[in-house]
Amino acid sequence: MHSTKKHIFSFVFLMTLGFALLAQIGGQGTYQFLNLPTSPRAAATGGYFVPVKDNDESQVNANPSLLSKQMDGRVVVNFVKYIGDVNYGYTGYIKDYDKLGTFSLGINYFNYGTFIQADETAAILGSFSASETALNLGWGYKLRERISVGSNLKLVYSQLFQYRSVGAAMDFAGTYFNPEKEFGASLVVRNVGTQFTTYAGVYEPLPFDLQLAFSKKLAHAPFRVVIVGHNLTNKNVWFQNRGDVSQKASLFNTDSVIAGPTGNWGEEIARRITVGVEFVPVESFTLRAGYNYQRQQELKLGGDSKLGMVGFSLGMQVKIKMLTFQYAYASYSVAGGAHLFSVSAKLVELKRSKKAETEK
């Protein structure tokens, strides 16, 4: 029976991957909020998950194979203060069912804020809002002592002014983690799915992504290194930035010369990799930092002269009794970035603590 489950999962995984390879990169699809990091840990180490089996509930939305029975009964709330009035987040609850595996139920939401509604003559007609929501059902299962698999089913509802869309997406993930050597590796296929109803009669692809991540904690130092490869199936991840455009002037004309990916393998590889590091001096406290080269190159202003902290991220984690707090800051431009917050706890422990305080 155990072998049968393994073969079924492998078959579904490979079949789904084959269809998903036709997907396209961001900017050419819909439901882009599904690929934004909701976990402060992920954001702090470059924007993607950390392949470590240490019961971090904030990451299961991005990698369901990190679910474990030790998370049973835990609840997590992730909140992100994004650019301007935009905010988004994820709230979930985890329950273990022994032989069936570990399940998570959560909501991923994205609020674009309030906009002024005006007609072609600039007359103010009122205001409107825009938001997107995904109901997430996750599943994680331990195949072997060091190997686990998982999947997410996401039902998406998007409302952009008077336009609405409904769709579904699935994630498939596998993780290998060796606790003795503190080495982890994960392969995740994200957002395989379709729209059921479209905004204006045109079907758009979902933001598919294939991610391969590695983590290794140093043997004699409290540091963990994280390397994540993303957009691994997309032929071109190059987005033209004004900083990549230079002027070539002559006596008679001025031509724009656009730097591009043609033949530049180093640039293509660098834009697909993020790096991060975690400093863990004690179990209850962690400092984090990360670098996302693609983000830096796409969002820098004025070429390399105004980089600031664009592409860099910082974060921390503190455990106090039954609560775990996380924070991260990810820089998106010289004007600012995103602040990510997370708190998680076991509901039973919270109830016991509340009861003990009441009895005093």
N, C-alpha and C positions, 0 to 999 in steps of 0.2 A: 504493500500500500504506500509505504514511504517513497519507494522508487517510482511508483506511478505518478505521485504528486509532482515529483521532481521533473519527470519527462513531460508532463502536461504543461508545467510552467515554462520549460525551455522551449517547447513548440510554440506556445502563444507569444513568448518574448521574441523569438526569431521572426515569426510571421508578421507581427506588428512592426518590427523594426524595418522589414523590407518595404512595407507600404509607406512608412514615415520618412524614408530617405528622399521622397519627392517634395518635402516641405521646404519653405523658404525662410530667410532670416528676417529679423525684426524690421518694421517699417513697411513690410509688404503683406502683413497679416493682421488678424484681429485678436482681441483678448490679450493684449500685450502685458497686462498687469499680472498674468499668471507666472511670468518669469522674473518678476521683481522679488528680491529677498525680503522675507518677513522676519527672519531670525537675526537678532543683533550679532550672533556669533558668525553667521554666514556673511553678513555685511562687513564685519570688522576684518575678516580674513580675505577680502577681495570681491565678495558679492555672491559666492556660491557656498554650498554646504561643506562641512568638515567630516570626512569619513572616519568617525570614531564612535565606537559603541560604549558610550559613557552615560547613557540615559538622559540625553539632552532633548527634552520635549519640543523645544523651539524649532528643531530642524526637521521633524517628521513630515512637515508639509512639503519640503523640498526633496527628501529622500526617505520614502516609507520603509525601506529595508533597515533603517536604524531603529525602528520600533522594537521594543523588547518587553517581556513580561514584568520586568522591574519597574516599568512605567505605569503599571496597572493602577487605576484610580486617580491618576494625576491630571491636572488641568493646566493649560498654558494660555497666556494672553500676550500677544505680540502687537505692539502699536508703533506706527511709523509716522513721524511728522515730516512730510515730504516738502517739495518746493512750493512756496506760496501758501495758498489755502488748501492744498491737496494733502490728504492723509489716507493711509490704508493700514491694514493689519490682518491678523489671523487669531482666532480663538478656537481652542480645541480641547476635547476630553478623550482620554485613552482608557481602554478596557481590555483586559486579557481574558481569553477563553480557552486556556490550556492547549488542547490538541488542535484547535481550530486556528490558533495564532493570536496575535495582538491587533486590536482594531482601534482606529481613531476616527472621531467625528468632529468636524470643524467647519468654520465659515471663514472664507478669505474674501475681504471686501476692499473696494477702492473707491474713494469719494473725491471727485474732481472739484468739488466746491460749488459755489453759486456764480452764475454769469448774468450779465445784463442782456436782455432781449431787446433788439432794435430792428427797425425795418430799413429799407434802402435809402430812406431820407434822413436816417439817424434819429428818428423819433423813438423815444423809449417806450416800449410796450409792457415792460415788466421784468421779470427775472426767471431763470430756470436753473435746474441742477442736472448733474450727470454723475452716474455711478455704475459700478460693476460689482457683481457678487458671485462667488462660487461656493457651492456646498460640497465639502470634501469628505469622502469616505475612504479611509486608508486601512491597509492590511499589511502586517509584517509577519514573517514565519521563519523560524530557525531550522534550516535544512541539516546543517552539521554543527559541530561545536564552534567552528569559526566562520561559517558561511550562513548568511541570511538573505532572504528575498522579500520583496514587497511591491505593492501597487497602490495607486491612488485613483479613485474615480471622482471626477469633478463635473458637477452640473452647473453651467454658467448662465447667468442672466445679466444682460447689459442694456442700460438705458442711457442714451446720449441725446438729450433734448427730446424730440418727438420720435426718435428712431430707437427701435428695440431689436434685440437679438437673443436667441436662446441656443445653447450648444452644449457639448459634452467633450471632455478630454480625459485621457488616462496617462498615468506615469507607470513605468516599470523599472524596478531597481534591484540591484544585487550588491551585497557588501561582503568583503572578506576582512576579518579583523583578528589579529594575533595579539592577545593581551600581554603575553610574555615579552615579545619584542616591540610592543606598542606600535605596530604597523597596521595601517588600514588602507583599503582600496575599494572604491565603489564605481559601478557603471550604472548610469541613470538615463533612461529614455523619457523625455518629458513632452507632455501635451500632444499626444496622439489622439486625434478626434476630428470633429466636424461641427458645423453650425446646423441646427435644425431649422431655425428661421433666421433670415438675414435682415440687415438694416434697410436695404433698398433693392432687394431682388438679385443681388450679386453675392455669390458664395466666396468667402475669403479663407485662406489657409490659416491654421492656428500657429502660434509661435513655437514650433517644434525645436527641440534642442537635444543633442546627444552630449552627455558630460561624463568625463572620466577623471576621478579624483584620487589622490594619494596623500597619506599623512604618515609622519614618522616622528616619534618622540626620541630625542637624543638619549643615549644610554647613561651618560654621566653629567647631564645638565638638564635643568627644568624647562627645556624648550621643545616645542612641537612645530615641525615644518609642514605646511600644507601647499600642495600644488594641484590646481584644477584645470583641466582642458575642457573647453566649451565650444559650441558651434562646430563640432568635429565633422559633420557631414555637409556643411555648407561650403560651396566652392569658393565663395568670395565674401569675406566679412568686412570689406573695406567700405567705410562711409566717408564721402568727401567732406572734408573740413576746410573752411576758408583759410586756415593756416597752412593747408597743403597746396594752396594756389599761389604761384609766384608770377610776377610780371616780367616778360622778356621784351624789352623795348629796343627799337631800332630807329633810324632816321625817319622812316616812312610809316611805320605802324607799331602797334603794341599788342602782343599776343599773350594770352594767359596760358601758362604751362601748369598742368595739373599733375601733381605727384600721384602715382597709382601703384597697384600691387603687382603689375606685370614684371615677372622675373625676380621680384623681391621676396624670396622665401623667408628670410629672417623676419621681415615685417609681418607676413602672413601668419607665421608661427607665434610671434609675440602677441598678436591681437587675439589669439585663441587661448592664452594661458594667463591665469591669475596666481599670485603667490601670497602666502600669508604665514604668520608665525604666532604661536601662543607661548606666553611665559607663565608657567604654573609653579610658583614657589611653594605653595601649599594647596591642598585639595579645595579649600573654601575660597580661594582667590585666584583670578586669572586676568592677565593683561594680553591684549591682542592687537595686531597690526596687519595691514594687507596692502597690496598694490594691484591695480587693474589697468594695464597698459592700453587696452582698447578704449576704455572709458576716457582716459586722459587724452588720447589722440583725437577722439571724436568731439570732446567738449571743451578743449582748450581754446582760449581767446587770444588773438593777436600772435599766433604762432607760438614758439617756445619762450617768448619774452614775458608771457603772463600765464604761466602754468599754475602758480600757487600750489595748493595741495590737491589739485584735481587728479583723481585716480587713486589717491591714498585714502586709507580708512583706519580708524582706531576704535578700540572697544575694551570692555572689562566685564567681569562676572564676579558676583559676591554671593556666597551662600550663608544665610543667617537662620539657624535652626531649621525649620521645615520649609523655608522660602528660598527660592533662587532668583536673584535679580541680574539682569543683563542690560548693558547699554552699548551703543555703537554710534559713531559718527562717520558718514561716508561723504567725501567731498565730490560734488558734481560740477562745480564751476567756481570761479573766483568770487562769485556773489554768494555762495553758500552751498549747502548740501542737505542730507537727510539725517534725522535723529531717530534712532531705533531703540525701543524699550521693550523689555520682556519680564514677566514675572510668572513663575510656575510653582506649584505645590501639590501635595497629595490631599484630596478632599477629606479623607478620614482623619489625617493629622490635624487639619484645620478645625474640624468639628471637635476633636478631642481637646485642642487648645482652647477653643471657645467655651467648651463645657467646664474645663478646669478653672477658667477665669470667672465663670458664673458661680461656681461652687465656693469660691474664696470669700 
